[in-house]
Amino acid sequence: ATTGAADAAPALFSVESALALLALTVLEIVLGIDNIVFIAVLAGRLPEQQRKRAWRLGLLAAMCMRIGLLLVIGWIARMTTPWLEFSLAGRAFAFSWRDVILLLGGLFLIWKSTHEIHGKLEGAANEQKASAAGTTLMAVVLQIMVVDLVFSLDSVVTAVGMARHIEVMIVAIIVSVGIMMLFARPVGEFIERHPTMKMLALAFLLLIGVLLMVEGFGVHVNKGYVYFAMAFSFVVELLNMRLRRVSTPVHLHQPQMPDAD
């Protein structure tokens, strides 16, 4: 009887549930960083008047997708069952539908990041030509939803592991997405104003794509290392930006006065 009481889920309105809500909300925000960066990069290809709508629709799509996956968590649990097993070079491989989604999502992120980096390196004229070649709000939102599906798998699994009430998980997702909506626009505008930051964001997405493919092959890598490396790179780039402003000669910031006759 004691074991059964210990394993029983806590009350919905309890200190444990409140702490789980707080911890899960913070974790959802951390896990959503890559989502915000991806939305910011894609929205940057849209006209100025459509970017705000893309940020909102992208995050709303992420929220709806994560809540929907929570409601079918039993189906998600079955997705981890291997359906393809084989041996290669003396090593056994087993793939589930979750692994396939991670592999395809990783490939998509690698392709998209590489395509964006190529556009940046080829110059502004080529990038404008690529942007004009049919980049629409609907196309951007569809790409965001594809990546949201991949990112949502880890998010939902984490939520189930940290909280025992689905209501707590849903509230944590809604609160975290609301907070991300407040920061999505400033982050997107900051990335667009600074080309080096956009390149750093694309490198981050490329790394996340590789990480998803590695996890698809059954090798777990702690994302904390990736987030720390990107945070370190971000701080270094901020210092570089400040150094460039300080080292720029003063006469470049001042208008040239005509010579007196």
Phi, psi and chi 1 to 4 in degrees:
 res  aa     phi    psi   chi1   chi2   chi3   chi4
   1 ALA       -  -36.4      -      -      -      -
   2 THR   -64.7  -41.6  -53.7      -      -      -
   3 THR   -64.0  -40.6  -56.6      -      -      -
   4 GLY   -64.2  -38.0      -      -      -      -
   5 ALA   -68.6  -36.4      -      -      -      -
   6 ALA   -69.9  -32.8      -      -      -      -
   7 ASP   -84.6   -8.1  -66.9  -22.1      -      -
   8 ALA   -66.7  145.4      -      -      -      -
   9 ALA   -69.1  143.3      -      -      -      -
  10 PRO   -67.6  161.7   25.9  -34.0      -      -
  11 ALA   -62.7  152.0      -      -      -      -
  12 LEU   -60.5  -42.8  179.2   59.6      -      -
  13 PHE  -102.0   85.1  -60.5  100.6      -      -
  14 SER  -146.0  167.9   63.8      -      -      -
  15 VAL   -63.6  -40.1  175.0      -      -      -
  16 GLU   -63.9  -41.2 -177.0  176.6  -16.9      -
  17 SER   -66.5  -37.7  -65.3      -      -      -
  18 ALA   -65.0  -42.4      -      -      -      -
  19 LEU   -66.0  -38.8  -68.4  175.2      -      -
  20 ALA   -63.8  -38.4      -      -      -      -
  21 LEU   -63.7  -44.3  174.1   61.8      -      -
  22 LEU   -64.3  -49.0  177.9   61.5      -      -
  23 ALA   -63.5  -41.1      -      -      -      -
  24 LEU   -68.8  -36.9 -171.5   54.4      -      -
  25 THR   -63.0  -45.8  -58.9      -      -      -
  26 VAL   -61.4  -42.9  173.2      -      -      -
  27 LEU   -67.4  -37.4 -162.5   57.3      -      -
  28 GLU   -63.3  -36.9  -73.1  -71.2  -29.9      -
  29 ILE   -66.5  -43.3  -66.0  173.0      -      -
  30 VAL   -62.8  -45.0  172.8      -      -      -
  31 LEU   -68.3  -19.1  -69.0  174.9      -      -
  32 GLY   -88.6   -1.0      -      -      -      -
  33 ILE   -59.9  -46.5  -69.2  175.2      -      -
  34 ASP   -63.6  -31.7   39.4   18.6      -      -
  35 ASN   -65.9  -43.7 -144.5   -8.3      -      -
  36 ILE   -63.1  -42.7  -69.2  179.8      -      -
  37 VAL   -62.5  -43.5  172.2      -      -      -
  38 PHE   -63.9  -43.3 -175.2   75.4      -      -
  39 ILE   -63.3  -41.0  -67.6  173.5      -      -
  40 ALA   -63.3  -41.0      -      -      -      -
  41 VAL   -66.2  -45.1  169.9      -      -      -
  42 LEU   -68.6  -41.9  -77.2 -176.3      -      -
  43 ALA   -64.6  -25.8      -      -      -      -
  44 GLY   -64.3  -17.1      -      -      -      -
  45 ARG   -86.2   -8.0  -75.1 -167.4  165.6  -86.7
  46 LEU   -90.8  160.6  -68.2  170.7      -      -
  47 PRO   -59.9  154.2  -22.7   32.1      -      -
  48 GLU   -53.2  -40.5 -177.4   68.6   30.4      -
  49 GLN   -72.9  -13.6   63.5  -87.7   16.2      -
  50 GLN  -102.6   -8.9  -68.7 -174.5  -12.2      -
  51 ARG   -66.8  -42.9  -68.8  178.1 -174.2  175.3
  52 LYS   -60.8  -41.0 -173.5  175.0 -179.2 -179.9
  53 ARG   -66.0  -37.1 -172.7 -177.7  -57.0  175.4
  54 ALA   -65.5  -42.2      -      -      -      -
  55 TRP   -59.7  -45.8  -68.2  -38.0      -      -
  56 ARG   -66.8  -47.6  -72.4 -178.6  175.7  177.3
  57 LEU   -63.8  -38.2  -71.2  176.7      -      -
  58 GLY   -63.4  -45.4      -      -      -      -
  59 LEU   -72.2  -35.6  -72.0  171.8      -      -
  60 LEU   -64.5  -38.5  -76.2  174.4      -      -
  61 ALA   -63.4  -40.0      -      -      -      -
  62 ALA   -62.6  -43.0      -      -      -      -
  63 MET   -63.9  -48.0 -178.6 -178.3   71.5      -
  64 CYS   -63.4  -38.4  -66.3      -      -      -
  65 MET   -68.0  -40.3 -161.7  164.0  -65.5      -
  66 ARG   -69.2  -40.3  -67.9  179.8 -174.2 -173.7
  67 ILE   -65.3  -41.4  -67.6  175.5      -      -
  68 GLY   -61.5  -40.8      -      -      -      -
  69 LEU   -67.0  -34.1  -70.2  175.7      -      -
  70 LEU   -62.4  -38.0  -82.4  175.3      -      -
  71 LEU   -71.8  -17.3  -62.7  177.6      -      -
  72 VAL  -120.4   41.5  -69.4      -      -      -
  73 ILE   -63.1  -28.9 -170.5   62.5      -      -
  74 GLY   -62.4  -39.5      -      -      -      -
  75 TRP   -66.2  -38.1  173.7   68.3      -      -
  76 ILE   -65.4  -38.1  -65.6 -152.2      -      -
  77 ALA   -62.5  -37.1      -      -      -      -
  78 ARG   -71.7  -20.2  -69.3 -166.3  -63.4  -88.2
  79 MET   -68.3  -17.4  -72.1  179.9   64.6      -
  80 THR   -85.9   -3.4   59.6      -      -      -
  81 THR   -77.6  123.7  -56.2      -      -      -
  82 PRO   -61.9  138.2  -21.4   33.0      -      -
  83 TRP  -122.0   -9.4   61.1  -87.9      -      -
  84 LEU  -134.2  118.4  176.1   62.6      -      -
  85 GLU  -131.4  135.5  -60.8 -178.4   12.1      -
  86 PHE  -158.3  167.7   60.6   91.6      -      -
  87 SER  -117.0  141.3  -62.9      -      -      -
  88 LEU  -144.3  122.5 -177.3   63.9      -      -
  89 ALA    55.6   40.0      -      -      -      -
  90 GLY    78.4    6.6      -      -      -      -
  91 ARG  -119.1  136.4 -178.5  177.7  177.1 -177.2
  92 ALA   -87.8  139.0      -      -      -      -
  93 PHE  -124.3  140.8  -67.9   90.0      -      -
  94 ALA  -138.0  130.7      -      -      -      -
  95 PHE  -123.0  134.1  -68.7   94.0      -      -
  96 SER  -107.9  175.5   63.7      -      -      -
  97 TRP   -65.1  -32.0  -74.9  112.8      -      -
  98 ARG   -62.6  -41.9  175.5 -178.7  176.1  -85.9
  99 ASP   -61.9  -41.0  -62.5  -30.4      -      -
 100 VAL   -63.4  -42.7  172.4      -      -      -
 101 ILE   -63.0  -41.8  -68.5  176.1      -      -
 102 LEU   -64.4  -40.8  -70.3  177.0      -      -
 103 LEU   -64.7  -46.9  -74.7  170.7      -      -
 104 LEU   -66.3  -40.2  -66.7  177.6      -      -
 105 GLY   -64.7  -39.8      -      -      -      -
 106 GLY   -64.2  -42.1      -      -      -      -
 107 LEU   -61.6  -41.2  -78.8  173.1      -      -
 108 PHE   -64.0  -43.5  176.9   76.6      -      -
 109 LEU   -64.8  -41.5  -91.9 -176.8      -      -
 110 ILE   -62.9  -45.1  -68.4  172.5      -      -
 111 TRP   -63.3  -46.3  169.1   79.6      -      -
 112 LYS   -65.3  -44.2 -170.8   62.7 -177.7  177.8
 113 SER   -64.6  -43.6  -56.2      -      -      -
 114 THR   -62.5  -40.9  -55.5      -      -      -
 115 HIS   -62.5  -43.0  177.0   72.6      -      -
 116 GLU   -67.9  -40.9  -65.3  -73.0  -23.3      -
 117 ILE   -64.2  -40.7  -68.9  174.0      -      -
 118 HIS   -60.4  -42.4  178.4  -94.3      -      -
 119 GLY   -62.5  -38.3      -      -      -      -
 120 LYS   -66.4  -43.7  -82.5  -70.3 -178.9 -175.6
 121 LEU   -72.5  -26.6  -65.5  178.1      -      -
 122 GLU   -77.9  -11.6  -73.5  -63.0  -44.9      -
 123 GLY   110.4  163.4      -      -      -      -
 124 ALA   -64.2  -36.9      -      -      -      -
 125 ALA   -64.3  -43.5      -      -      -      -
 126 ASN   -67.5  -35.7 -163.9   21.0      -      -
 127 GLU   -67.3  -40.2 -172.3  177.1    8.5      -
 128 GLN   -64.9  -36.7  -70.4  174.8    1.3      -
 129 LYS   -64.3  -41.0 -178.5  179.7  178.2 -179.0
 130 ALA   -67.8  -36.5      -      -      -      -
 131 SER   -67.6  -35.5  -62.6      -      -      -
 132 ALA   -76.3  -11.3      -      -      -      -
 133 ALA   -85.0   54.7      -      -      -      -
 134 GLY    89.9   22.0      -      -      -      -
 135 THR   -77.0  111.8  -58.5      -      -      -
 136 THR  -120.1  166.0   63.5      -      -      -
 137 LEU   -61.0  -43.6  177.5   63.0      -      -
 138 MET   -64.2  -39.9 -176.0   56.9   65.5      -
 139 ALA   -63.6  -40.9      -      -      -      -
 140 VAL   -65.3  -45.0  167.7      -      -      -
 141 VAL   -63.3  -39.5  172.1      -      -      -
 142 LEU   -63.9  -41.0  -73.5  176.1      -      -
 143 GLN   -65.2  -38.8  -69.2 -178.0   64.5      -
 144 ILE   -63.1  -41.5  -69.0  171.9      -      -
 145 MET   -65.2  -37.0  -69.5 -178.7   67.7      -
 146 VAL   -61.6  -46.6  169.3      -      -      -
 147 VAL   -71.5  -34.4  176.1      -      -      -
 148 ASP   -57.4  -39.5  -79.1  -17.3      -      -
 149 LEU   -60.1  -41.9  174.7   62.3      -      -
 150 VAL   -68.8  -47.9 -178.6      -      -      -
 151 PHE   -65.1  -30.1  -70.9  156.9      -      -
 152 SER   -70.1  -26.8  -64.6      -      -      -
 153 LEU   -59.3  -52.2  -71.1  176.7      -      -
 154 ASP   -63.2  -38.5  -74.7  -16.4      -      -
 155 SER   -63.3  -43.9  175.3      -      -      -
 156 VAL   -69.4  -42.5  169.6      -      -      -
 157 VAL   -60.4  -40.8  171.2      -      -      -
 158 THR   -63.4  -42.4  -58.7      -      -      -
 159 ALA   -61.9  -43.5      -      -      -      -
 160 VAL   -65.8  -34.0  173.0      -      -      -
 161 GLY   -73.5  -22.5      -      -      -      -
 162 MET  -101.4  -24.2  -67.9 -173.6   61.6      -
 163 ALA  -130.6  152.5      -      -      -      -
 164 ARG  -107.4   -8.0  -57.8 -168.3 -171.4 -175.8
 165 HIS  -111.2  128.4  -68.8  -76.5      -      -
 166 ILE   -65.0  -27.7 -166.8  169.9      -      -
 167 GLU   -62.8  -40.8  -64.2   88.1   -9.4      -
 168 VAL   -63.3  -41.7  173.3      -      -      -
 169 MET   -63.3  -43.9  -55.8  175.1 -157.8      -
 170 ILE   -65.3  -43.9  -68.2  175.5      -      -
 171 VAL   -62.2  -41.4  170.6      -      -      -
 172 ALA   -61.9  -41.0      -      -      -      -
 173 ILE   -66.3  -43.6  -70.5  174.2      -      -
 174 ILE   -64.1  -44.8  -67.1  174.7      -      -
 175 VAL   -64.2  -43.8  172.3      -      -      -
 176 SER   -64.6  -40.7   62.7      -      -      -
 177 VAL   -66.6  -37.6  169.6      -      -      -
 178 GLY   -61.0  -41.4      -      -      -      -
 179 ILE   -67.7  -40.8  -66.7  174.5      -      -
 180 MET   -64.6  -31.7  -74.5 -169.8  -73.3      -
 181 MET   -63.4  -33.7  -81.6 -174.0  175.9      -
 182 LEU   -67.6  -31.4  -64.8  176.7      -      -
 183 PHE  -101.8  -12.0  -69.7   97.5      -      -
 184 ALA   -62.3  -45.3      -      -      -      -
 185 ARG   -66.2  -49.1 -175.6  174.3 -178.8  179.2
 186 PRO   -58.6  -39.9  -24.0   33.6      -      -
 187 VAL   -63.8  -44.6  168.9      -      -      -
 188 GLY   -62.9  -42.9      -      -      -      -
 189 GLU   -67.1  -37.3  -68.3  175.8  -13.0      -
 190 PHE   -64.6  -42.9 -179.8   77.2      -      -
 191 ILE   -64.8  -39.5  -70.6  176.4      -      -
 192 GLU   -69.0  -32.4  -79.4  -58.1  -49.6      -
 193 ARG   -74.2  -23.9  -74.7 -162.6  -50.9  -92.5
 194 HIS  -122.9  103.2  -58.1   89.7      -      -
 195 PRO   -57.8  -35.9  -23.3   33.4      -      -
 196 THR   -66.6  -33.8   53.3      -      -      -
 197 MET   -68.4  -36.0  -79.9  -63.7  175.7      -
 198 LYS   -66.1  -40.0 -173.4  166.6 -174.3  178.0
 199 MET   -63.6  -39.1 -172.0   62.8   69.2      -
 200 LEU   -65.0  -40.8 -169.5   62.7      -      -
 201 ALA   -64.1  -40.3      -      -      -      -
 202 LEU   -66.9  -37.4  -69.8  171.3      -      -
 203 ALA   -64.2  -37.2      -      -      -      -
 204 PHE   -62.6  -46.3  170.1   62.9      -      -
 205 LEU   -65.4  -36.8  -68.0  175.6      -      -
 206 LEU   -62.5  -42.3 -174.9   62.4      -      -
 207 LEU   -65.6  -40.3 -174.4   58.1      -      -
 208 ILE   -63.4  -39.3  -69.6  -65.3      -      -
 209 GLY   -60.5  -44.6      -      -      -      -
 210 VAL   -62.3  -40.4  173.7      -      -      -
 211 LEU   -63.0  -41.2 -154.6   63.5      -      -
 212 LEU   -63.5  -39.9  -70.7  174.9      -      -
 213 MET   -66.5  -39.0  -69.4 -161.3   64.5      -
 214 VAL   -63.0  -42.9  169.2      -      -      -
 215 GLU   -66.8  -32.1  -70.5 -168.8    1.3      -
 216 GLY   -63.0  -26.8      -      -      -      -
 217 PHE   -89.5    9.7  -78.8  102.4      -      -
 218 GLY    89.2    9.4      -      -      -      -
 219 VAL  -103.0  114.7  180.0      -      -      -
 220 HIS   -86.6  130.7  176.7   69.7      -      -
 221 VAL  -123.6  129.3 -179.9      -      -      -
 222 ASN   -67.6  119.0 -169.5  -14.3      -      -
 223 LYS   -68.6  -15.7  -75.6 -173.1  178.2  179.5
 224 GLY   -58.3  -35.9      -      -      -      -
 225 TYR   -64.8  -39.8  -63.0  116.9      -      -
 226 VAL   -67.2  -45.3  178.4      -      -      -
 227 TYR   -62.7  -38.1  -68.7  140.6      -      -
 228 PHE   -65.3  -43.9  174.0   79.3      -      -
 229 ALA   -62.7  -40.7      -      -      -      -
 230 MET   -70.8  -37.4  -68.3  -52.6  -59.2      -
 231 ALA   -63.9  -40.6      -      -      -      -
 232 PHE   -63.2  -44.6 -179.1   79.1      -      -
 233 SER   -63.6  -38.0  -57.5      -      -      -
 234 PHE   -62.4  -45.1  175.6   73.8      -      -
 235 VAL   -64.5  -41.6  172.1      -      -      -
 236 VAL   -61.9  -41.4  170.8      -      -      -
 237 GLU   -67.5  -35.3 -176.3   55.5   33.7      -
 238 LEU   -62.4  -40.6  -73.6  178.6      -      -
 239 LEU   -65.4  -39.5  -67.0  175.1      -      -
 240 ASN   -62.3  -41.2  -78.2  -26.6      -      -
 241 MET   -63.4  -42.0  -69.6  167.0   57.2      -
 242 ARG   -66.2  -39.2  180.0  173.9  176.6   80.8
 243 LEU   -64.6  -39.7  179.9   62.0      -      -
 244 ARG   -64.2  -37.8  -75.6 -165.6  -67.2  -93.1
 245 ARG   -67.9  -41.0  -74.7 -162.3  -60.5  -93.0
 246 VAL   -70.0  -38.3  171.5      -      -      -
 247 SER   -83.4   -8.5   59.5      -      -      -
 248 THR   -68.8  127.9  -58.3      -      -      -
 249 PRO   -55.3  144.1  -23.5   32.3      -      -
 250 VAL   -63.1  -34.8  178.4      -      -      -
 251 HIS   -66.9  -18.8   65.6   83.4      -      -
 252 LEU   -74.1  -20.7  -65.7  179.8      -      -
 253 HIS   -94.0  -10.9  -63.0  -74.9      -      -
 254 GLN  -106.8  141.0  -64.6  177.7  -13.3      -
 255 PRO   -66.5  143.2   23.3  -32.9      -      -
 256 GLN   -77.4  131.1  -63.9  -67.2  -30.7      -
 257 MET   -88.8  139.0  -58.6  -63.2  -66.8      -
 258 PRO   -65.4  146.2   22.3  -32.0      -      -
 259 ASP   -68.9  138.8  -65.1  -26.2      -      -
 260 ALA   -80.6  135.9      -      -      -      -
 261 ASP   -77.8      -  -67.1  -27.5      -      -
